[in-house]
Amino acid sequence: MNEKQPRELIDLISHLDKERAWLLEQIDKGNWPEFRLELAALERELGQLLTRVADEIDETN
């Protein structure tokens, strides 16, 4: 992997984490009540995925 790829991957993870936080905020505000359970599950899974990827990056650096 070249030096540019890890930086781009870290930036992508950061962007996705911000989007995940926004989604959680919207769920907490009561938006999309008909999809609340599915969106909450998606938010949790995305958070777990981002944590695993970030950990993998840390281990390889």
PDBQT receptor file of N, H, CA, C and O in Angstrom, charges set to zero:
ATOM      1  N   MET A   1       0.850  -1.174   0.000  1.00  0.00    +0.000 N 
ATOM      2  CA  MET A   1       0.000   0.000   0.000  1.00  0.00    +0.000 C 
ATOM      3  C   MET A   1       0.895   1.236   0.000  1.00  0.00    +0.000 C 
ATOM      4  O   MET A   1       1.840   1.317   0.784  1.00  0.00    +0.000 OA
ATOM      5  N   ASN A   2       0.605   2.188  -0.865  1.00  0.00    +0.000 N 
ATOM      6  H   ASN A   2      -0.164   2.122  -1.502  1.00  0.00    +0.000 HD
ATOM      7  CA  ASN A   2       1.424   3.397  -0.873  1.00  0.00    +0.000 C 
ATOM      8  C   ASN A   2       0.997   4.337   0.249  1.00  0.00    +0.000 C 
ATOM      9  O   ASN A   2      -0.034   4.121   0.886  1.00  0.00    +0.000 OA
ATOM     10  N   GLU A   3       1.787   5.375   0.487  1.00  0.00    +0.000 N 
ATOM     11  H   GLU A   3       2.624   5.550  -0.031  1.00  0.00    +0.000 HD
ATOM     12  CA  GLU A   3       1.539   6.278   1.611  1.00  0.00    +0.000 C 
ATOM     13  C   GLU A   3       0.241   7.065   1.472  1.00  0.00    +0.000 C 
ATOM     14  O   GLU A   3      -0.363   7.445   2.475  1.00  0.00    +0.000 OA
ATOM     15  N   LYS A   4      -0.194   7.314   0.241  1.00  0.00    +0.000 N 
ATOM     16  H   LYS A   4       0.296   7.006  -0.575  1.00  0.00    +0.000 HD
ATOM     17  CA  LYS A   4      -1.415   8.088   0.016  1.00  0.00    +0.000 C 
ATOM     18  C   LYS A   4      -2.660   7.291   0.412  1.00  0.00    +0.000 C 
ATOM     19  O   LYS A   4      -3.619   7.868   0.926  1.00  0.00    +0.000 OA
ATOM     20  N   GLN A   5      -2.661   5.986   0.182  1.00  0.00    +0.000 N 
ATOM     21  H   GLN A   5      -1.882   5.517  -0.235  1.00  0.00    +0.000 HD
ATOM     22  CA  GLN A   5      -3.834   5.170   0.465  1.00  0.00    +0.000 C 
ATOM     23  C   GLN A   5      -4.227   5.171   1.941  1.00  0.00    +0.000 C 
ATOM     24  O   GLN A   5      -5.409   5.346   2.240  1.00  0.00    +0.000 OA
ATOM     25  N   PRO A   6      -3.296   4.984   2.880  1.00  0.00    +0.000 N 
ATOM     26  CA  PRO A   6      -3.727   5.020   4.279  1.00  0.00    +0.000 C 
ATOM     27  C   PRO A   6      -4.343   6.364   4.669  1.00  0.00    +0.000 C 
ATOM     28  O   PRO A   6      -5.318   6.393   5.420  1.00  0.00    +0.000 OA
ATOM     29  N   ARG A   7      -3.798   7.472   4.176  1.00  0.00    +0.000 N 
ATOM     30  H   ARG A   7      -3.006   7.448   3.565  1.00  0.00    +0.000 HD
ATOM     31  CA  ARG A   7      -4.358   8.786   4.503  1.00  0.00    +0.000 C 
ATOM     32  C   ARG A   7      -5.771   8.904   3.945  1.00  0.00    +0.000 C 
ATOM     33  O   ARG A   7      -6.667   9.397   4.630  1.00  0.00    +0.000 OA
ATOM     34  N   GLU A   8      -5.977   8.459   2.716  1.00  0.00    +0.000 N 
ATOM     35  H   GLU A   8      -5.249   8.059   2.159  1.00  0.00    +0.000 HD
ATOM     36  CA  GLU A   8      -7.308   8.498   2.117  1.00  0.00    +0.000 C 
ATOM     37  C   GLU A   8      -8.276   7.601   2.878  1.00  0.00    +0.000 C 
ATOM     38  O   GLU A   8      -9.438   7.958   3.071  1.00  0.00    +0.000 OA
ATOM     39  N   LEU A   9      -7.802   6.445   3.308  1.00  0.00    +0.000 N 
ATOM     40  H   LEU A   9      -6.858   6.155   3.152  1.00  0.00    +0.000 HD
ATOM     41  CA  LEU A   9      -8.650   5.524   4.063  1.00  0.00    +0.000 C 
ATOM     42  C   LEU A   9      -9.016   6.120   5.422  1.00  0.00    +0.000 C 
ATOM     43  O   LEU A   9     -10.162   6.014   5.857  1.00  0.00    +0.000 OA
ATOM     44  N   ILE A  10      -8.062   6.738   6.084  1.00  0.00    +0.000 N 
ATOM     45  H   ILE A  10      -7.131   6.824   5.731  1.00  0.00    +0.000 HD
ATOM     46  CA  ILE A  10      -8.332   7.395   7.367  1.00  0.00    +0.000 C 
ATOM     47  C   ILE A  10      -9.339   8.516   7.184  1.00  0.00    +0.000 C 
ATOM     48  O   ILE A  10     -10.242   8.682   8.003  1.00  0.00    +0.000 OA
ATOM     49  N   ASP A  11      -9.189   9.287   6.113  1.00  0.00    +0.000 N 
ATOM     50  H   ASP A  11      -8.455   9.151   5.447  1.00  0.00    +0.000 HD
ATOM     51  CA  ASP A  11     -10.142  10.365   5.822  1.00  0.00    +0.000 C 
ATOM     52  C   ASP A  11     -11.538   9.801   5.565  1.00  0.00    +0.000 C 
ATOM     53  O   ASP A  11     -12.529  10.362   6.032  1.00  0.00    +0.000 OA
ATOM     54  N   LEU A  12     -11.619   8.710   4.835  1.00  0.00    +0.000 N 
ATOM     55  H   LEU A  12     -10.813   8.254   4.456  1.00  0.00    +0.000 HD
ATOM     56  CA  LEU A  12     -12.906   8.076   4.554  1.00  0.00    +0.000 C 
ATOM     57  C   LEU A  12     -13.554   7.581   5.842  1.00  0.00    +0.000 C 
ATOM     58  O   LEU A  12     -14.749   7.785   6.052  1.00  0.00    +0.000 OA
ATOM     59  N   ILE A  13     -12.785   6.940   6.694  1.00  0.00    +0.000 N 
ATOM     60  H   ILE A  13     -11.814   6.774   6.523  1.00  0.00    +0.000 HD
ATOM     61  CA  ILE A  13     -13.312   6.461   7.971  1.00  0.00    +0.000 C 
ATOM     62  C   ILE A  13     -13.841   7.628   8.792  1.00  0.00    +0.000 C 
ATOM     63  O   ILE A  13     -14.914   7.536   9.387  1.00  0.00    +0.000 OA
ATOM     64  N   SER A  14     -13.096   8.715   8.826  1.00  0.00    +0.000 N 
ATOM     65  H   SER A  14     -12.224   8.789   8.343  1.00  0.00    +0.000 HD
ATOM     66  CA  SER A  14     -13.523   9.896   9.570  1.00  0.00    +0.000 C 
ATOM     67  C   SER A  14     -14.831  10.448   9.006  1.00  0.00    +0.000 C 
ATOM     68  O   SER A  14     -15.739  10.794   9.761  1.00  0.00    +0.000 OA
ATOM     69  N   HIS A  15     -14.925  10.527   7.703  1.00  0.00    +0.000 N 
ATOM     70  H   HIS A  15     -14.187  10.246   7.089  1.00  0.00    +0.000 HD
ATOM     71  CA  HIS A  15     -16.151  11.028   7.060  1.00  0.00    +0.000 C 
ATOM     72  C   HIS A  15     -17.338  10.118   7.377  1.00  0.00    +0.000 C 
ATOM     73  O   HIS A  15     -18.416  10.600   7.724  1.00  0.00    +0.000 OA
ATOM     74  N   LEU A  16     -17.143   8.814   7.261  1.00  0.00    +0.000 N 
ATOM     75  H   LEU A  16     -16.268   8.422   6.979  1.00  0.00    +0.000 HD
ATOM     76  CA  LEU A  16     -18.225   7.878   7.543  1.00  0.00    +0.000 C 
ATOM     77  C   LEU A  16     -18.632   7.932   9.013  1.00  0.00    +0.000 C 
ATOM     78  O   LEU A  16     -19.810   7.775   9.334  1.00  0.00    +0.000 OA
ATOM     79  N   ASP A  17     -17.673   8.152   9.905  1.00  0.00    +0.000 N 
ATOM     80  H   ASP A  17     -16.716   8.280   9.645  1.00  0.00    +0.000 HD
ATOM     81  CA  ASP A  17     -18.007   8.252  11.318  1.00  0.00    +0.000 C 
ATOM     82  C   ASP A  17     -18.848   9.502  11.594  1.00  0.00    +0.000 C 
ATOM     83  O   ASP A  17     -19.760   9.469  12.419  1.00  0.00    +0.000 OA
ATOM     84  N   LYS A  18     -18.544  10.588  10.911  1.00  0.00    +0.000 N 
ATOM     85  H   LYS A  18     -17.803  10.615  10.240  1.00  0.00    +0.000 HD
ATOM     86  CA  LYS A  18     -19.356  11.800  11.059  1.00  0.00    +0.000 C 
ATOM     87  C   LYS A  18     -20.773  11.556  10.541  1.00  0.00    +0.000 C 
ATOM     88  O   LYS A  18     -21.743  12.019  11.139  1.00  0.00    +0.000 OA
ATOM     89  N   GLU A  19     -20.888  10.836   9.439  1.00  0.00    +0.000 N 
ATOM     90  H   GLU A  19     -20.100  10.460   8.953  1.00  0.00    +0.000 HD
ATOM     91  CA  GLU A  19     -22.204  10.504   8.892  1.00  0.00    +0.000 C 
ATOM     92  C   GLU A  19     -22.964   9.589   9.845  1.00  0.00    +0.000 C 
ATOM     93  O   GLU A  19     -24.176   9.733  10.010  1.00  0.00    +0.000 OA
ATOM     94  N   ARG A  20     -22.264   8.654  10.469  1.00  0.00    +0.000 N 
ATOM     95  H   ARG A  20     -21.280   8.537  10.335  1.00  0.00    +0.000 HD
ATOM     96  CA  ARG A  20     -22.871   7.750  11.442  1.00  0.00    +0.000 C 
ATOM     97  C   ARG A  20     -23.398   8.544  12.637  1.00  0.00    +0.000 C 
ATOM     98  O   ARG A  20     -24.501   8.288  13.119  1.00  0.00    +0.000 OA
ATOM     99  N   ALA A  21     -22.613   9.500  13.109  1.00  0.00    +0.000 N 
ATOM    100  H   ALA A  21     -21.717   9.708  12.717  1.00  0.00    +0.000 HD
ATOM    101  CA  ALA A  21     -23.034  10.337  14.232  1.00  0.00    +0.000 C 
ATOM    102  C   ALA A  21     -24.261  11.174  13.858  1.00  0.00    +0.000 C 
ATOM    103  O   ALA A  21     -25.168  11.347  14.672  1.00  0.00    +0.000 OA
ATOM    104  N   TRP A  22     -24.286  11.689  12.633  1.00  0.00    +0.000 N 
ATOM    105  H   TRP A  22     -23.548  11.548  11.972  1.00  0.00    +0.000 HD
ATOM    106  CA  TRP A  22     -25.444  12.453  12.161  1.00  0.00    +0.000 C 
ATOM    107  C   TRP A  22     -26.690  11.568  12.141  1.00  0.00    +0.000 C 
ATOM    108  O   TRP A  22     -27.769  11.989  12.560  1.00  0.00    +0.000 OA
ATOM    109  N   LEU A  23     -26.527  10.330  11.646  1.00  0.00    +0.000 N 
ATOM    110  H   LEU A  23     -25.651   9.988  11.306  1.00  0.00    +0.000 HD
ATOM    111  CA  LEU A  23     -27.653   9.401  11.594  1.00  0.00    +0.000 C 
ATOM    112  C   LEU A  23     -28.176   9.133  12.996  1.00  0.00    +0.000 C 
ATOM    113  O   LEU A  23     -29.388   9.133  13.212  1.00  0.00    +0.000 OA
ATOM    114  N   LEU A  24     -27.289   8.907  13.946  1.00  0.00    +0.000 N 
ATOM    115  H   LEU A  24     -26.304   8.907  13.771  1.00  0.00    +0.000 HD
ATOM    116  CA  LEU A  24     -27.698   8.666  15.325  1.00  0.00    +0.000 C 
ATOM    117  C   LEU A  24     -28.441   9.876  15.886  1.00  0.00    +0.000 C 
ATOM    118  O   LEU A  24     -29.447   9.727  16.579  1.00  0.00    +0.000 OA
ATOM    119  N   GLU A  25     -27.952  11.049  15.590  1.00  0.00    +0.000 N 
ATOM    120  H   GLU A  25     -27.134  11.171  15.027  1.00  0.00    +0.000 HD
ATOM    121  CA  GLU A  25     -28.611  12.279  16.044  1.00  0.00    +0.000 C 
ATOM    122  C   GLU A  25     -30.026  12.374  15.479  1.00  0.00    +0.000 C 
ATOM    123  O   GLU A  25     -30.964  12.733  16.191  1.00  0.00    +0.000 OA
ATOM    124  N   GLN A  26     -30.171  12.052  14.205  1.00  0.00    +0.000 N 
ATOM    125  H   GLN A  26     -29.410  11.760  13.627  1.00  0.00    +0.000 HD
ATOM    126  CA  GLN A  26     -31.490  12.106  13.569  1.00  0.00    +0.000 C 
ATOM    127  C   GLN A  26     -32.437  11.077  14.178  1.00  0.00    +0.000 C 
ATOM    128  O   GLN A  26     -33.616  11.365  14.384  1.00  0.00    +0.000 OA
ATOM    129  N   ILE A  27     -31.935   9.895  14.462  1.00  0.00    +0.000 N 
ATOM    130  H   ILE A  27     -30.977   9.662  14.294  1.00  0.00    +0.000 HD
ATOM    131  CA  ILE A  27     -32.752   8.852  15.095  1.00  0.00    +0.000 C 
ATOM    132  C   ILE A  27     -33.197   9.327  16.475  1.00  0.00    +0.000 C 
ATOM    133  O   ILE A  27     -34.362   9.174  16.844  1.00  0.00    +0.000 OA
ATOM    134  N   ASP A  28     -32.266   9.907  17.237  1.00  0.00    +0.000 N 
ATOM    135  H   ASP A  28     -31.320  10.032  16.937  1.00  0.00    +0.000 HD
ATOM    136  CA  ASP A  28     -32.587  10.395  18.575  1.00  0.00    +0.000 C 
ATOM    137  C   ASP A  28     -33.609  11.528  18.547  1.00  0.00    +0.000 C 
ATOM    138  O   ASP A  28     -34.376  11.692  19.495  1.00  0.00    +0.000 OA
ATOM    139  N   LYS A  29     -33.627  12.303  17.478  1.00  0.00    +0.000 N 
ATOM    140  H   LYS A  29     -33.003  12.170  16.708  1.00  0.00    +0.000 HD
ATOM    141  CA  LYS A  29     -34.602  13.386  17.342  1.00  0.00    +0.000 C 
ATOM    142  C   LYS A  29     -35.989  12.873  16.957  1.00  0.00    +0.000 C 
ATOM    143  O   LYS A  29     -36.959  13.632  16.954  1.00  0.00    +0.000 OA
ATOM    144  N   GLY A  30     -36.078  11.590  16.634  1.00  0.00    +0.000 N 
ATOM    145  H   GLY A  30     -35.290  10.973  16.636  1.00  0.00    +0.000 HD
ATOM    146  CA  GLY A  30     -37.371  11.011  16.296  1.00  0.00    +0.000 C 
ATOM    147  C   GLY A  30     -37.688  10.986  14.814  1.00  0.00    +0.000 C 
ATOM    148  O   GLY A  30     -38.814  10.683  14.419  1.00  0.00    +0.000 OA
ATOM    149  N   ASN A  31     -36.701  11.304  13.997  1.00  0.00    +0.000 N 
ATOM    150  H   ASN A  31     -35.787  11.551  14.318  1.00  0.00    +0.000 HD
ATOM    151  CA  ASN A  31     -36.927  11.249  12.548  1.00  0.00    +0.000 C 
ATOM    152  C   ASN A  31     -37.085   9.801  12.094  1.00  0.00    +0.000 C 
ATOM    153  O   ASN A  31     -36.489   8.891  12.670  1.00  0.00    +0.000 OA
ATOM    154  N   TRP A  32     -37.862   9.608  11.097  1.00  0.00    +0.000 N 
ATOM    155  H   TRP A  32     -38.347  10.347  10.630  1.00  0.00    +0.000 HD
ATOM    156  CA  TRP A  32     -38.100   8.304  10.473  1.00  0.00    +0.000 C 
ATOM    157  C   TRP A  32     -38.490   7.221  11.478  1.00  0.00    +0.000 C 
ATOM    158  O   TRP A  32     -37.846   6.173  11.534  1.00  0.00    +0.000 OA
ATOM    159  N   PRO A  33     -39.537   7.461  12.270  1.00  0.00    +0.000 N 
ATOM    160  CA  PRO A  33     -39.911   6.484  13.304  1.00  0.00    +0.000 C 
ATOM    161  C   PRO A  33     -40.231   5.095  12.752  1.00  0.00    +0.000 C 
ATOM    162  O   PRO A  33     -40.028   4.089  13.432  1.00  0.00    +0.000 OA
ATOM    163  N   GLU A  34     -40.725   5.047  11.537  1.00  0.00    +0.000 N 
ATOM    164  H   GLU A  34     -40.890   5.865  10.985  1.00  0.00    +0.000 HD
ATOM    165  CA  GLU A  34     -41.061   3.742  10.952  1.00  0.00    +0.000 C 
ATOM    166  C   GLU A  34     -39.822   2.910  10.627  1.00  0.00    +0.000 C 
ATOM    167  O   GLU A  34     -39.918   1.699  10.427  1.00  0.00    +0.000 OA
ATOM    168  N   PHE A  35     -38.655   3.564  10.576  1.00  0.00    +0.000 N 
ATOM    169  H   PHE A  35     -38.577   4.548  10.739  1.00  0.00    +0.000 HD
ATOM    170  CA  PHE A  35     -37.409   2.862  10.275  1.00  0.00    +0.000 C 
ATOM    171  C   PHE A  35     -36.426   2.866  11.453  1.00  0.00    +0.000 C 
ATOM    172  O   PHE A  35     -35.267   2.478  11.304  1.00  0.00    +0.000 OA
ATOM    173  N   ARG A  36     -36.903   3.309  12.626  1.00  0.00    +0.000 N 
ATOM    174  H   ARG A  36     -37.844   3.624  12.747  1.00  0.00    +0.000 HD
ATOM    175  CA  ARG A  36     -36.022   3.505  13.777  1.00  0.00    +0.000 C 
ATOM    176  C   ARG A  36     -35.183   2.270  14.109  1.00  0.00    +0.000 C 
ATOM    177  O   ARG A  36     -33.964   2.371  14.248  1.00  0.00    +0.000 OA
ATOM    178  N   LEU A  37     -35.813   1.128  14.233  1.00  0.00    +0.000 N 
ATOM    179  H   LEU A  37     -36.803   1.046  14.120  1.00  0.00    +0.000 HD
ATOM    180  CA  LEU A  37     -35.073  -0.078  14.625  1.00  0.00    +0.000 C 
ATOM    181  C   LEU A  37     -34.021  -0.464  13.592  1.00  0.00    +0.000 C 
ATOM    182  O   LEU A  37     -32.891  -0.802  13.944  1.00  0.00    +0.000 OA
ATOM    183  N   GLU A  38     -34.395  -0.413  12.325  1.00  0.00    +0.000 N 
ATOM    184  H   GLU A  38     -35.313  -0.139  12.039  1.00  0.00    +0.000 HD
ATOM    185  CA  GLU A  38     -33.456  -0.777  11.270  1.00  0.00    +0.000 C 
ATOM    186  C   GLU A  38     -32.295   0.219  11.181  1.00  0.00    +0.000 C 
ATOM    187  O   GLU A  38     -31.142  -0.175  11.006  1.00  0.00    +0.000 OA
ATOM    188  N   LEU A  39     -32.611   1.508  11.301  1.00  0.00    +0.000 N 
ATOM    189  H   LEU A  39     -33.548   1.828  11.443  1.00  0.00    +0.000 HD
ATOM    190  CA  LEU A  39     -31.561   2.528  11.240  1.00  0.00    +0.000 C 
ATOM    191  C   LEU A  39     -30.629   2.446  12.444  1.00  0.00    +0.000 C 
ATOM    192  O   LEU A  39     -29.419   2.635  12.310  1.00  0.00    +0.000 OA
ATOM    193  N   ALA A  40     -31.185   2.167  13.614  1.00  0.00    +0.000 N 
ATOM    194  H   ALA A  40     -32.167   2.014  13.723  1.00  0.00    +0.000 HD
ATOM    195  CA  ALA A  40     -30.354   2.028  14.811  1.00  0.00    +0.000 C 
ATOM    196  C   ALA A  40     -29.411   0.826  14.665  1.00  0.00    +0.000 C 
ATOM    197  O   ALA A  40     -28.244   0.897  15.050  1.00  0.00    +0.000 OA
ATOM    198  N   ALA A  41     -29.915  -0.252  14.120  1.00  0.00    +0.000 N 
ATOM    199  H   ALA A  41     -30.864  -0.310  13.808  1.00  0.00    +0.000 HD
ATOM    200  CA  ALA A  41     -29.067  -1.427  13.901  1.00  0.00    +0.000 C 
ATOM    201  C   ALA A  41     -27.975  -1.113  12.879  1.00  0.00    +0.000 C 
ATOM    202  O   ALA A  41     -26.822  -1.511  13.051  1.00  0.00    +0.000 OA
ATOM    203  N   LEU A  42     -28.341  -0.407  11.829  1.00  0.00    +0.000 N 
ATOM    204  H   LEU A  42     -29.277  -0.085  11.689  1.00  0.00    +0.000 HD
ATOM    205  CA  LEU A  42     -27.369  -0.011  10.814  1.00  0.00    +0.000 C 
ATOM    206  C   LEU A  42     -26.294   0.890  11.420  1.00  0.00    +0.000 C 
ATOM    207  O   LEU A  42     -25.108   0.720  11.137  1.00  0.00    +0.000 OA
ATOM    208  N   GLU A  43     -26.701   1.834  12.242  1.00  0.00    +0.000 N 
ATOM    209  H   GLU A  43     -27.664   1.972  12.472  1.00  0.00    +0.000 HD
ATOM    210  CA  GLU A  43     -25.750   2.751  12.886  1.00  0.00    +0.000 C 
ATOM    211  C   GLU A  43     -24.783   1.976  13.766  1.00  0.00    +0.000 C 
ATOM    212  O   GLU A  43     -23.583   2.246  13.744  1.00  0.00    +0.000 OA
ATOM    213  N   ARG A  44     -25.282   1.013  14.542  1.00  0.00    +0.000 N 
ATOM    214  H   ARG A  44     -26.257   0.793  14.559  1.00  0.00    +0.000 HD
ATOM    215  CA  ARG A  44     -24.403   0.201  15.401  1.00  0.00    +0.000 C 
ATOM    216  C   ARG A  44     -23.416  -0.611  14.574  1.00  0.00    +0.000 C 
ATOM    217  O   ARG A  44     -22.226  -0.654  14.886  1.00  0.00    +0.000 OA
ATOM    218  N   GLU A  45     -23.904  -1.250  13.527  1.00  0.00    +0.000 N 
ATOM    219  H   GLU A  45     -24.871  -1.215  13.274  1.00  0.00    +0.000 HD
ATOM    220  CA  GLU A  45     -23.028  -2.058  12.681  1.00  0.00    +0.000 C 
ATOM    221  C   GLU A  45     -21.970  -1.205  11.991  1.00  0.00    +0.000 C 
ATOM    222  O   GLU A  45     -20.813  -1.611  11.886  1.00  0.00    +0.000 OA
ATOM    223  N   LEU A  46     -22.360  -0.039  11.525  1.00  0.00    +0.000 N 
ATOM    224  H   LEU A  46     -23.301   0.291  11.610  1.00  0.00    +0.000 HD
ATOM    225  CA  LEU A  46     -21.408   0.865  10.885  1.00  0.00    +0.000 C 
ATOM    226  C   LEU A  46     -20.346   1.305  11.886  1.00  0.00    +0.000 C 
ATOM    227  O   LEU A  46     -19.163   1.357  11.550  1.00  0.00    +0.000 OA
ATOM    228  N   GLY A  47     -20.756   1.623  13.111  1.00  0.00    +0.000 N 
ATOM    229  H   GLY A  47     -21.717   1.581  13.385  1.00  0.00    +0.000 HD
ATOM    230  CA  GLY A  47     -19.803   2.004  14.148  1.00  0.00    +0.000 C 
ATOM    231  C   GLY A  47     -18.813   0.888  14.440  1.00  0.00    +0.000 C 
ATOM    232  O   GLY A  47     -17.618   1.142  14.590  1.00  0.00    +0.000 OA
ATOM    233  N   GLN A  48     -19.292  -0.331  14.520  1.00  0.00    +0.000 N 
ATOM    234  H   GLN A  48     -20.263  -0.538  14.399  1.00  0.00    +0.000 HD
ATOM    235  CA  GLN A  48     -18.418  -1.478  14.770  1.00  0.00    +0.000 C 
ATOM    236  C   GLN A  48     -17.448  -1.694  13.609  1.00  0.00    +0.000 C 
ATOM    237  O   GLN A  48     -16.263  -1.954  13.822  1.00  0.00    +0.000 OA
ATOM    238  N   LEU A  49     -17.949  -1.587  12.399  1.00  0.00    +0.000 N 
ATOM    239  H   LEU A  49     -18.911  -1.376  12.226  1.00  0.00    +0.000 HD
ATOM    240  CA  LEU A  49     -17.103  -1.750  11.220  1.00  0.00    +0.000 C 
ATOM    241  C   LEU A  49     -16.001  -0.693  11.183  1.00  0.00    +0.000 C 
ATOM    242  O   LEU A  49     -14.836  -1.006  10.941  1.00  0.00    +0.000 OA
ATOM    243  N   LEU A  50     -16.377   0.546  11.424  1.00  0.00    +0.000 N 
ATOM    244  H   LEU A  50     -17.324   0.801  11.621  1.00  0.00    +0.000 HD
ATOM    245  CA  LEU A  50     -15.395   1.628  11.394  1.00  0.00    +0.000 C 
ATOM    246  C   LEU A  50     -14.340   1.441  12.482  1.00  0.00    +0.000 C 
ATOM    247  O   LEU A  50     -13.164   1.731  12.260  1.00  0.00    +0.000 OA
ATOM    248  N   THR A  51     -14.747   0.964  13.643  1.00  0.00    +0.000 N 
ATOM    249  H   THR A  51     -15.702   0.728  13.823  1.00  0.00    +0.000 HD
ATOM    250  CA  THR A  51     -13.793   0.706  14.724  1.00  0.00    +0.000 C 
ATOM    251  C   THR A  51     -12.828  -0.403  14.330  1.00  0.00    +0.000 C 
ATOM    252  O   THR A  51     -11.625  -0.284  14.561  1.00  0.00    +0.000 OA
ATOM    253  N   ARG A  52     -13.337  -1.475  13.739  1.00  0.00    +0.000 N 
ATOM    254  H   ARG A  52     -14.314  -1.571  13.551  1.00  0.00    +0.000 HD
ATOM    255  CA  ARG A  52     -12.462  -2.587  13.319  1.00  0.00    +0.000 C 
ATOM    256  C   ARG A  52     -11.473  -2.139  12.254  1.00  0.00    +0.000 C 
ATOM    257  O   ARG A  52     -10.293  -2.485  12.314  1.00  0.00    +0.000 OA
ATOM    258  N   VAL A  53     -11.947  -1.371  11.281  1.00  0.00    +0.000 N 
ATOM    259  H   VAL A  53     -12.906  -1.090  11.232  1.00  0.00    +0.000 HD
ATOM    260  CA  VAL A  53     -11.063  -0.897  10.208  1.00  0.00    +0.000 C 
ATOM    261  C   VAL A  53      -9.992   0.027  10.774  1.00  0.00    +0.000 C 
ATOM    262  O   VAL A  53      -8.820  -0.083  10.412  1.00  0.00    +0.000 OA
ATOM    263  N   ALA A  54     -10.387   0.934  11.656  1.00  0.00    +0.000 N 
ATOM    264  H   ALA A  54     -11.339   1.024  11.950  1.00  0.00    +0.000 HD
ATOM    265  CA  ALA A  54      -9.419   1.842  12.267  1.00  0.00    +0.000 C 
ATOM    266  C   ALA A  54      -8.375   1.067  13.065  1.00  0.00    +0.000 C 
ATOM    267  O   ALA A  54      -7.192   1.404  13.027  1.00  0.00    +0.000 OA
ATOM    268  N   ASP A  55      -8.801   0.040  13.782  1.00  0.00    +0.000 N 
ATOM    269  H   ASP A  55      -9.763  -0.234  13.812  1.00  0.00    +0.000 HD
ATOM    270  CA  ASP A  55      -7.867  -0.795  14.537  1.00  0.00    +0.000 C 
ATOM    271  C   ASP A  55      -6.895  -1.504  13.600  1.00  0.00    +0.000 C 
ATOM    272  O   ASP A  55      -5.702  -1.588  13.892  1.00  0.00    +0.000 OA
ATOM    273  N   GLU A  56      -7.391  -2.010  12.489  1.00  0.00    +0.000 N 
ATOM    274  H   GLU A  56      -8.360  -1.942  12.252  1.00  0.00    +0.000 HD
ATOM    275  CA  GLU A  56      -6.523  -2.684  11.507  1.00  0.00    +0.000 C 
ATOM    276  C   GLU A  56      -5.487  -1.725  10.950  1.00  0.00    +0.000 C 
ATOM    277  O   GLU A  56      -4.323  -2.090  10.783  1.00  0.00    +0.000 OA
ATOM    278  N   ILE A  57      -5.900  -0.516  10.666  1.00  0.00    +0.000 N 
ATOM    279  H   ILE A  57      -6.846  -0.220  10.801  1.00  0.00    +0.000 HD
ATOM    280  CA  ILE A  57      -4.961   0.482  10.149  1.00  0.00    +0.000 C 
ATOM    281  C   ILE A  57      -3.883   0.767  11.184  1.00  0.00    +0.000 C 
ATOM    282  O   ILE A  57      -2.700   0.844  10.851  1.00  0.00    +0.000 OA
ATOM    283  N   ASP A  58      -4.291   0.924  12.441  1.00  0.00    +0.000 N 
ATOM    284  H   ASP A  58      -5.251   0.861  12.712  1.00  0.00    +0.000 HD
ATOM    285  CA  ASP A  58      -3.326   1.189  13.507  1.00  0.00    +0.000 C 
ATOM    286  C   ASP A  58      -2.314   0.043  13.644  1.00  0.00    +0.000 C 
ATOM    287  O   ASP A  58      -1.127   0.278  13.873  1.00  0.00    +0.000 OA
ATOM    288  N   GLU A  59      -2.790  -1.184  13.503  1.00  0.00    +0.000 N 
ATOM    289  H   GLU A  59      -3.754  -1.375  13.317  1.00  0.00    +0.000 HD
ATOM    290  CA  GLU A  59      -1.904  -2.342  13.624  1.00  0.00    +0.000 C 
ATOM    291  C   GLU A  59      -0.897  -2.431  12.490  1.00  0.00    +0.000 C 
ATOM    292  O   GLU A  59       0.226  -2.893  12.688  1.00  0.00    +0.000 OA
ATOM    293  N   THR A  60      -1.292  -1.992  11.307  1.00  0.00    +0.000 N 
ATOM    294  H   THR A  60      -2.204  -1.616  11.146  1.00  0.00    +0.000 HD
ATOM    295  CA  THR A  60      -0.384  -2.089  10.157  1.00  0.00    +0.000 C 
ATOM    296  C   THR A  60       0.591  -0.928  10.086  1.00  0.00    +0.000 C 
ATOM    297  O   THR A  60       1.564  -0.992   9.334  1.00  0.00    +0.000 OA
ATOM    298  N   ASN A  61       0.358   0.123  10.842  1.00  0.00    +0.000 N 
ATOM    299  H   ASN A  61      -0.432   0.175  11.453  1.00  0.00    +0.000 HD
ATOM    300  CA  ASN A  61       1.260   1.286  10.837  1.00  0.00    +0.000 C 
ATOM    301  C   ASN A  61       2.219   1.252  11.981  1.00  0.00    +0.000 C 
ATOM    302  O   ASN A  61       3.045   2.155  12.121  1.00  0.00    +0.000 OA
TER     303      ASN A  61
